[in-house]
Amino acid sequence: MLMTSLMLTGCYPPINDITTDPFDPLPLYRHGQQVPYPERFGDIQRKKYPLVRPRIFQVSPTELLEVIITVVKDETSWCDVRVDVDNLQLTAVAVSRLFRFRDDIVLQVRSLDGENEAIVHMRSRSRLGKSDLGVNARRITSLFREIEKRLQQNNRLVPQEDERS
């Protein structure tokens, strides 16, 4: 009832799958089957969550993946973390504290022009419900903030938003 009220008042859109690139979302798999990203979510997401975008960092892709792994290890709600170093990809499941809802996550680091510039793409999808009440968007933006913080602590440059998407 509360969730329906929040959705009807416009606080949270009726979407449960958030990606940094709605026009080319990372593939997400569950039980060996690819989970499609609903095309209709793209425009809604861009309006409601404009800060959910790929991030560019001025570090090598390998170094960035190492920082991400360190950040994810500190995330107590993340489990089943798998890292594919060859493809610079990480998958995980986030479990909510109260109701133990499970959300699937995929993250990929890609090299940009040169050795010391990388971009992070991410997708987070709730397994249940029509709306995630903003949880997936917050997960992405807070992870990016923590990556930025760790890089700043190591005297690395501050990231840039990707203007290409």
C-alpha positions in Angstrom: 0.0 0.0 0.0 2.8 2.4 0.9 4.7 1.6 -2.2 1.6 2.2 -4.4 1.0 5.5 -2.7 4.6 6.6 -3.3 4.4 5.6 -6.9 1.1 7.4 -7.5 2.4 10.6 -5.9 5.3 10.6 -8.4 8.1 10.2 -5.8 9.4 7.1 -7.5 8.8 6.0 -11.1 7.4 2.5 -11.8 10.7 1.0 -12.8 12.9 -1.5 -11.2 15.9 -1.7 -13.6 18.4 1.1 -13.7 21.4 1.4 -16.0 24.1 4.0 -16.7 23.3 3.7 -20.4 19.6 3.0 -21.2 20.3 2.9 -24.9 23.0 0.2 -24.6 22.5 -1.5 -21.2 25.0 -4.1 -19.9 23.6 -7.6 -20.3 22.4 -9.1 -17.1 21.9 -12.8 -16.6 19.8 -14.8 -14.1 19.8 -18.6 -14.1 21.8 -18.5 -17.3 19.2 -16.4 -19.2 19.7 -12.9 -20.2 17.3 -10.4 -18.5 16.2 -7.8 -21.1 16.2 -4.1 -20.2 12.7 -2.7 -20.9 13.1 0.0 -23.5 10.3 2.0 -22.0 12.4 2.5 -18.9 15.0 4.6 -20.7 13.1 7.9 -21.0 11.6 7.5 -17.6 15.0 6.9 -16.1 16.7 9.8 -17.9 14.0 12.2 -16.5 13.9 10.9 -12.9 17.6 9.9 -12.4 19.7 12.3 -14.6 22.8 11.6 -12.4 22.8 7.9 -13.3 25.3 8.1 -16.1 28.6 6.3 -17.0 31.6 7.8 -15.3 35.0 8.5 -16.7 38.1 8.2 -14.5 41.6 9.2 -15.3 43.2 5.9 -14.3 43.9 2.7 -16.2 41.0 0.2 -16.5 42.9 -2.4 -14.5 43.6 0.1 -11.6 40.0 1.2 -11.7 38.7 -2.4 -11.4 41.0 -2.9 -8.4 39.6 0.1 -6.7 36.0 -1.1 -7.5 36.8 -4.5 -6.0 38.1 -2.9 -2.8 34.9 -0.7 -2.6 32.6 -3.7 -3.2 34.4 -5.8 -0.5 33.3 -3.1 2.0 29.7 -3.3 0.9 28.1 -5.5 3.5 24.9 -5.9 1.6 26.6 -7.3 -1.5 27.1 -11.0 -1.9 27.9 -13.6 -4.6 30.5 -11.2 -6.0 32.2 -12.5 -9.1 35.0 -10.8 -10.9 36.0 -11.5 -14.6 39.4 -9.8 -14.7 39.8 -10.5 -18.5 36.6 -8.7 -19.3 37.0 -6.1 -16.6 33.5 -7.0 -15.3 32.0 -7.6 -11.9 28.6 -9.2 -11.0 27.0 -9.4 -7.6 23.7 -9.6 -5.7 22.7 -6.9 -3.2 20.4 -8.0 -0.4 18.2 -5.4 1.4 18.5 -5.4 5.2 14.9 -5.4 6.2 13.0 -7.6 3.8 16.0 -9.4 2.3 15.0 -8.5 -1.3 17.7 -9.4 -3.8 18.9 -7.1 -6.6 21.2 -8.2 -9.5 24.2 -6.0 -10.4 26.6 -6.0 -13.3 29.4 -3.5 -13.7 32.0 -3.2 -16.4 35.1 -1.1 -16.8 36.0 -0.1 -20.4 39.2 1.4 -21.7 38.9 4.8 -23.5 41.5 6.5 -25.7 44.8 5.7 -24.0 46.0 3.6 -21.1 45.1 6.0 -18.3 41.4 6.7 -19.0 38.5 4.3 -18.2 34.8 4.5 -18.1 32.4 2.5 -15.8 29.0 1.3 -16.9 26.7 -0.3 -14.4 23.2 -1.9 -14.2 21.2 -2.7 -11.1 17.9 -4.6 -11.2 15.4 -5.6 -8.5 14.1 -9.1 -8.8 10.7 -8.3 -7.3 8.2 -5.5 -7.7 7.4 -2.9 -10.3 9.3 -0.1 -8.6 12.5 -0.2 -6.6 11.7 3.1 -4.7 14.9 4.6 -6.0 17.2 1.9 -4.5 19.0 0.9 -7.7 19.7 4.5 -8.8 21.1 5.3 -5.3 23.2 2.2 -5.4 24.9 3.3 -8.6 25.4 6.9 -7.6 26.7 6.0 -4.2 29.1 3.4 -5.6 30.5 6.0 -8.0 30.9 8.5 -5.1 32.8 5.9 -3.1 35.1 5.1 -6.1 35.8 8.8 -6.4 36.5 9.1 -2.7 39.0 6.2 -2.9 40.7 7.6 -5.9 41.0 11.0 -4.3 42.5 9.4 -1.2 45.1 7.9 -3.4 45.7 11.3 -5.1 44.1 10.3 -8.3 42.1 12.7 -10.5 38.4 13.4 -10.0 36.2 11.7 -12.6 34.2 13.3 -15.4 30.7 12.5 -16.4 30.4 10.9 -19.8 28.9 13.5 -22.1 28.7 10.9 -25.0 25.7 9.0 -23.7 
